[in-house]
Amino acid sequence: MEYQTRNSILKAHKLSIGYPTKPKKMIVADHINFEIKSGELVAVIGVNGAGKSTLLRSLSGVQPLLAGEVFIRNQNITEISFEELATRISLVLTEQPLSKNLSVFELVALGRQPYTNWVGRLAKIDLAAINKAIKLVAIEELKFKKCHELSDGQLQKVLIARALAQDTPLIILDEPTTHLDLFHKAYIFKLLKQLSVETNKAIIFASHEINLALQLCDRLILIKENKVIDGTPKELIDTGQLQNIFPENLIYFDETSSSFKIKND
């Protein structure tokens, strides 16, 4: 495989995220600084309610920042128009409104909306991008099926293909393995890893599957006690950052196997 230069795709600088409620802001996490480069697979991890989804919404421009700056390809997100942003970030949300009466091809084709004319007519370049995305995710046999006929795992692959068809340097996914069994969770993780390598896109996603993330991700973003800690899996393990994420009387981090285990005694 050819060596691909890793360029800065997403940069968070002195972020504070949360909700501007009155009379006082509710801060979920602050002093957030990290950078994601092309070709990197990055998981956002932490316990329920830590702020994983809030961070992703803030990074994508869906939710206003309380403070700080987000840069996409070294340009401040506030300087990027909504139309232009759709050519830089693809979003795959866990619960998003979509018509399951669409065929797989039609749903993947929605990823081309930022590039089509006002009637949504697909040009040759759009059809090529759609078919390439379908091939990358290996769902050719599903191409003409209706989305309501798909399993949860198949539908998740279709949504990833739609994000690929959008052809952005950054893909953001919120809990892409929710509702999936262990086999399909592992499949989606390996697929995302493969896609980050093959397409050189930066992929960041929130996940509760920390053991899988430790094995397959280039870097992790840990939200813990209102702080965000960024590093490779090895760095987080070596610095003890993964200890005490969960109540010690039930779950502990085993450094020998580099995984979380249930306490038996």
SVG drawing of the C-alpha trace seen along z (x, -y; Angstrom):
<svg xmlns="http://www.w3.org/2000/svg" viewBox="-42 -34 47 49">
<polyline fill="none" stroke="black" stroke-width="0.4" points="0.0,0.0 1.2,-3.5 2.2,-5.7 -0.5,-8.4 0.4,-11.7 -1.6,-12.4 -2.9,-16.0 -4.8,-17.8 -8.5,-17.2 -10.1,-18.2 -8.7,-20.2 -10.3,-21.2 -8.7,-24.2 -9.6,-25.1 -13.2,-23.8 -15.8,-24.0 -18.9,-21.9 -22.3,-21.7 -25.6,-23.6 -26.2,-27.4 -28.9,-27.0 -30.0,-29.9 -29.0,-31.3 -25.8,-29.3 -24.2,-27.3 -24.1,-23.5 -20.5,-22.5 -20.1,-18.9 -16.4,-19.1 -13.8,-21.9 -10.1,-22.6 -10.5,-20.2 -7.5,-20.1 -6.8,-17.4 -6.2,-16.9 -7.3,-14.2 -5.4,-13.5 -6.4,-11.9 -6.5,-8.1 -7.0,-7.9 -9.7,-5.9 -10.6,-7.6 -13.1,-6.4 -14.7,-8.7 -15.2,-6.6 -16.5,-7.1 -19.4,-6.0 -23.0,-6.7 -23.7,-10.4 -20.1,-11.4 -20.7,-13.6 -19.7,-11.6 -22.6,-12.6 -22.4,-16.2 -18.8,-16.3 -19.6,-14.9 -22.5,-17.3 -20.2,-20.2 -17.4,-19.2 -19.8,-18.9 -21.4,-22.3 -24.8,-20.8 -24.5,-22.1 -23.0,-25.5 -19.8,-25.6 -19.6,-27.2 -16.1,-28.4 -13.1,-27.5 -12.7,-26.8 -13.1,-23.9 -11.0,-23.8 -11.8,-21.6 -8.8,-21.4 -7.3,-24.4 -10.4,-26.6 -12.5,-27.7 -15.9,-26.0 -17.7,-29.3 -16.2,-30.5 -17.6,-27.6 -21.1,-27.9 -23.7,-25.2 -23.4,-24.1 -19.6,-23.9 -19.7,-22.1 -21.7,-19.3 -18.8,-18.6 -16.4,-18.4 -18.3,-16.4 -20.5,-13.3 -22.7,-12.5 -24.1,-9.1 -26.4,-9.4 -27.9,-6.5 -31.5,-7.7 -32.0,-9.7 -35.2,-10.2 -35.1,-8.3 -37.7,-6.6 -37.2,-2.9 -39.3,-2.7 -36.2,-3.9 -34.0,-1.3 -30.4,-0.9 -29.2,-2.6 -31.6,-5.5 -30.5,-5.9 -26.8,-5.9 -27.6,-8.4 -28.7,-10.9 -25.1,-11.3 -24.7,-13.2 -27.1,-16.0 -24.3,-18.5 -23.2,-18.2 -26.4,-17.7 -28.5,-20.4 -31.8,-21.7 -33.8,-18.8 -31.3,-16.2 -30.4,-14.8 -27.5,-12.4 -24.6,-13.0 -22.0,-10.4 -19.7,-11.5 -22.4,-11.0 -23.3,-7.6 -19.7,-6.6 -19.3,-7.8 -22.5,-5.9 -21.4,-2.7 -17.9,-3.0 -19.3,-3.5 -21.6,-0.5 -18.6,1.6 -16.3,0.4 -18.9,1.5 -19.5,4.7 -23.3,4.4 -23.7,4.9 -26.2,7.7 -28.4,5.3 -28.4,2.5 -32.1,2.8 -33.6,4.0 -35.8,1.7 -34.3,0.5 -37.2,1.9 -36.1,5.4 -32.7,5.0 -31.3,6.1 -29.9,3.6 -26.3,4.6 -27.1,4.2 -28.8,0.8 -25.7,-0.4 -23.5,0.6 -25.8,-1.3 -25.6,-4.5 -21.8,-4.2 -22.0,-3.8 -24.1,-7.0 -21.4,-8.8 -18.7,-7.5 -20.8,-8.7 -20.8,-12.2 -17.1,-12.1 -16.0,-14.2 -12.5,-14.1 -14.2,-13.6 -16.9,-11.1 -18.5,-11.4 -20.6,-8.5 -22.6,-8.4 -22.8,-4.9 -22.6,-3.0 -22.8,0.4 -26.0,-0.2 -28.5,2.6 -25.9,5.0 -24.7,8.3 -21.1,9.0 -20.3,10.3 -21.7,7.3 -20.1,4.9 -16.7,6.4 -17.6,6.3 -18.4,2.6 -15.3,1.8 -13.1,3.7 -15.0,2.1 -14.4,-1.4 -10.7,-0.5 -10.4,0.8 -12.2,-2.3 -9.9,-4.7 -6.9,-3.0 -8.3,-2.6 -9.9,-6.0 -7.5,-8.0 -10.5,-9.7 -10.5,-10.7 -13.2,-8.7 -14.3,-9.6 -17.1,-7.8 -18.6,-7.4 -18.7,-3.9 -19.3,-2.0 -17.3,0.9 -14.0,-0.1 -12.4,3.3 -12.9,3.3 -11.7,-0.3 -8.5,0.6 -7.8,3.2 -8.6,1.4 -8.4,-2.4 -5.4,-4.5 -6.3,-6.9 -8.9,-7.3 -10.6,-10.3 -11.6,-9.6 -14.2,-11.8 -13.7,-11.3 -14.8,-13.6 -15.6,-16.5 -12.2,-16.3 -11.1,-15.0 -7.9,-12.9 -6.5,-12.1 -3.9,-9.5 -3.1,-6.2 -4.5,-3.1 -1.0,-2.4 -0.5,-5.9 -3.8,-5.7 -2.9,-2.3 0.6,-3.3 -0.5,-6.4 -3.2,-4.6 -6.0,-6.7 -8.3,-3.7 -8.3,-2.8 -11.3,-3.7 -13.6,-4.5 -16.1,-2.1 -16.9,-1.2 -14.0,0.9 -16.2,3.4 -17.6,4.6 -15.3,3.9 -11.6,3.4 -8.9,2.8 -6.6,5.7 -3.2,4.4 -2.0,7.9 -4.7,8.4 -5.3,4.7 -9.0,5.1 -11.8,4.5 -13.0,7.5 -15.7,8.3 -14.5,8.7 -15.3,12.2 -14.4,12.0"/>
</svg>
